[in-house]
Amino acid sequence: MNFIQYIKDSFDELSNHMTWVSKEDAQKTTVTVAVFTIIFALAVAGIDYVFQTGLDNFFKLF
């Protein structure tokens, strides 16, 4: 199989033989992922702040 035929078959597979999620489902999933990403980032930032403050106070003792 040559490269051009592979590309043609790939496009045919993507356009005719795959089932795609609806636009609404894709948007809901994207929003869900974005919200949980922000929540996780805030949690990591909070934990980082707590540890940094704790270490700063610990080293001030010396």
N, C-alpha and C positions, 0 to 999 in steps of 0.2 A: 504494500500500500504506500503510495507516495504522500508527501506532505499536503499537497493541495486537496487530495481526496479526504485525508484525515480532517482537515479544517471544514470541508463541506459536510462531512458526516457529523462532526461535532455540532455545527450550527443546526443541522436537521434534528439531531437528538435534543438539543436545548429548546427548539421551537415547537416540535411536534410530539415528542415522547415523554416530556416531563410535566408533572403537575406542579404548578406554582401556587403559593399561598396568595390569598386576596390582598389587595392593597390595605384594607382596613386591618387585617390580621398582622401584616408586616408593620404597620404604624403602631399598633398596640404593643407588639413585642419590642419594638425599638424604644418606645417610651418606658416600658418596664425595665429594660436593660439600662437605659440612661438613669432612671431613678435609683435603681439599686447600685449603680456605679457611683453616683454622687453620695449615697448613704455610706457605702463602703469607704470611699475616699475621706469623708468626714470622720468616720470611726477611726481610720488609720491616723489621720491628723490629730485627733484627740488623744489617742494612745501615745503618739510621738510627743505631743506637748506634755503629757503627764510624766513620761519617762525623762524628758529633757529637763523639766522643772525639778524632778526628784534628783537627778544627777547633779544639776547645778547646786542645789541645796546641800547635797552630800559633800561635794568638793569644796564648798565654802567653809565647811567645818575644819578643813585642814588649812 
